[in-house]
Amino acid sequence: MSTHAKVRVQEADFDISAEVAALRADNPKVGAVACFVGTVRDLNEGSAIETMELEHYPGMTEKSLEGIAEQARERWRGSDVLIVHRVGKLKPLDQIVLVVTTAMHRAEAFESCAFVMDYLKTQAPFWKKEKTEAGERWVDARETDDAALARWQDADD
């Protein structure tokens, strides 16, 4: 049994059940699995979203995601982490991101999953452009995302 972090950036959709099964396969120490799936909303800042396009720098993005996953594994020893993030043009209801974490107990699984998502929302090098009836616009980070990240940084002090 070895713990590991898996990271993929891809255009294709993902199968949540298959991804969870693969991450926890052959690991009898797993007592908890936490999963987060982010999807494209149909409305943002009062405008209907027709599509969202996600861009990234291949190589640099994967390295950044691997670093986030490794930080989670260091904080919650014995955990596994999977990050699957889509790029390209997506429409409302499409899945964007999957984060799965495993641990011996539920608290660690939940915490590590939240940690990974908070870092992804603020530190991962993705650029999102929404197409609305009024035209295209880039999506900026939200103050609430920065506040969520701060709780992990405060815990380090």
C-alpha positions as CSV (number, residue, x, y, z in Angstrom):
1,M,0.0,0.0,0.0
2,S,1.4,3.4,-0.9
3,T,-0.2,6.8,-0.8
4,H,0.1,9.0,-3.8
5,A,-1.2,12.0,-5.5
6,K,-2.7,11.9,-9.0
7,V,-3.2,15.0,-11.2
8,R,-4.8,15.3,-14.6
9,V,-5.7,18.2,-16.8
10,Q,-7.9,17.2,-19.7
11,E,-10.6,18.3,-22.1
12,A,-12.6,15.0,-21.7
13,D,-15.3,14.6,-19.0
14,F,-14.6,12.2,-16.1
15,D,-16.5,9.4,-14.4
16,I,-16.7,10.1,-10.6
17,S,-17.4,6.5,-9.6
18,A,-14.5,5.1,-11.6
19,E,-12.1,7.8,-10.3
20,V,-13.0,7.1,-6.7
21,A,-12.8,3.3,-7.1
22,A,-9.3,3.6,-8.7
23,L,-8.0,5.9,-6.0
24,R,-9.1,3.7,-3.1
25,A,-8.3,0.4,-4.8
26,D,-6.2,-2.1,-2.8
27,N,-5.9,0.3,0.2
28,P,-7.6,-1.3,3.2
29,K,-6.5,1.6,5.4
30,V,-9.0,3.9,3.7
31,G,-11.9,4.6,6.1
32,A,-13.2,7.7,4.4
33,V,-13.4,9.3,1.0
34,A,-14.4,12.9,0.4
35,C,-15.3,14.1,-3.0
36,F,-15.9,17.5,-4.5
37,V,-17.2,18.1,-8.0
38,G,-17.4,21.6,-9.5
39,T,-19.8,22.3,-12.3
40,V,-20.5,25.2,-14.7
41,R,-23.4,27.3,-13.4
42,D,-26.0,28.8,-15.7
43,L,-25.8,32.2,-14.0
44,N,-22.9,34.3,-12.7
45,E,-23.0,37.9,-11.5
46,G,-26.5,38.3,-12.8
47,S,-25.8,37.2,-16.3
48,A,-26.8,34.0,-18.1
49,I,-23.7,31.9,-19.0
50,E,-23.7,30.4,-22.4
51,T,-20.2,28.8,-22.2
52,M,-17.1,28.9,-20.0
53,E,-13.7,28.5,-21.5
54,L,-10.8,27.4,-19.3
55,E,-7.3,28.0,-20.4
56,H,-4.0,26.9,-18.9
57,Y,-0.3,26.5,-19.5
58,P,0.5,22.8,-20.1
59,G,3.2,21.5,-17.9
60,M,3.1,24.5,-15.5
61,T,-0.5,23.8,-14.5
62,E,0.1,20.1,-13.8
63,K,3.2,21.0,-11.7
64,S,1.2,23.5,-9.7
65,L,-1.6,21.0,-9.1
66,E,0.9,18.4,-8.0
67,G,2.3,20.8,-5.5
68,I,-1.1,21.5,-4.0
69,A,-1.8,17.8,-3.8
70,E,1.5,17.1,-2.1
71,Q,0.9,19.9,0.5
72,A,-2.4,18.1,1.4
73,R,-0.6,14.8,1.7
74,E,2.0,16.3,4.0
75,R,-0.7,17.8,6.2
76,W,-2.8,14.7,6.4
77,R,-0.3,11.8,6.4
78,G,-1.6,8.6,4.9
79,S,-4.0,10.3,2.6
80,D,-4.3,10.0,-1.2
81,V,-5.3,12.9,-3.4
82,L,-6.8,13.0,-6.9
83,I,-7.3,16.2,-8.9
84,V,-8.9,16.1,-12.4
85,H,-9.4,19.5,-13.9
86,R,-11.0,20.1,-17.3
87,V,-10.0,22.7,-19.8
88,G,-11.5,23.9,-23.1
89,K,-15.1,25.1,-23.8
90,L,-17.7,24.0,-21.3
91,K,-21.4,24.7,-21.0
92,P,-23.8,24.9,-18.0
93,L,-24.1,21.6,-16.1
94,D,-20.7,20.3,-17.4
95,Q,-18.3,19.1,-14.8
96,I,-15.2,21.2,-14.4
97,V,-13.2,19.8,-11.5
98,L,-13.0,16.7,-9.4
99,V,-11.1,16.5,-6.1
100,V,-11.1,13.2,-4.2
101,T,-9.2,12.6,-1.0
102,T,-8.9,9.5,1.1
103,A,-8.0,9.1,4.7
104,M,-8.4,6.8,7.7
105,H,-11.1,9.0,9.2
106,R,-13.8,11.3,7.8
107,A,-12.5,14.5,9.4
108,E,-9.2,14.2,7.7
109,A,-10.8,13.3,4.3
110,F,-13.2,16.4,4.5
111,E,-10.4,18.7,5.6
112,S,-7.9,17.7,3.0
113,C,-10.6,17.9,0.3
114,A,-11.5,21.5,1.4
115,F,-7.8,22.4,1.6
116,V,-7.2,21.2,-2.0
117,M,-10.2,23.1,-3.3
118,D,-9.3,26.3,-1.5
119,Y,-5.9,26.2,-3.0
120,L,-7.2,25.3,-6.5
121,K,-9.5,28.3,-6.5
122,T,-6.8,30.8,-5.6
123,Q,-3.4,29.3,-6.6
124,A,-3.9,27.1,-9.7
125,P,-3.0,28.7,-13.0
126,F,-6.3,28.5,-14.9
127,W,-8.0,31.4,-16.7
128,K,-11.7,31.3,-17.1
129,K,-13.6,33.3,-19.7
130,E,-17.4,33.3,-19.7
131,K,-19.6,34.0,-22.7
132,T,-22.8,35.8,-21.9
133,E,-25.5,37.5,-23.9
134,A,-23.5,40.8,-23.4
135,G,-20.3,39.3,-24.7
136,E,-17.2,37.6,-23.2
137,R,-15.6,38.4,-19.8
138,W,-12.7,37.0,-17.8
139,V,-13.7,35.7,-14.4
140,D,-11.8,37.2,-11.4
141,A,-11.0,35.5,-8.1
142,R,-13.5,36.2,-5.4
143,E,-12.8,37.7,-2.0
144,T,-14.5,34.7,-0.4
145,D,-12.0,32.4,-2.1
146,D,-9.1,34.4,-0.6
147,A,-10.8,34.2,2.8
148,A,-11.2,30.5,2.6
149,L,-7.5,30.1,1.7
150,A,-6.5,32.3,4.7
151,R,-7.8,29.8,7.2
152,W,-5.2,27.3,6.1
153,Q,-2.4,29.8,6.1
154,D,-3.4,31.0,9.6
155,A,-3.2,27.4,10.7
156,D,0.5,27.4,9.8
157,D,1.3,30.3,12.1
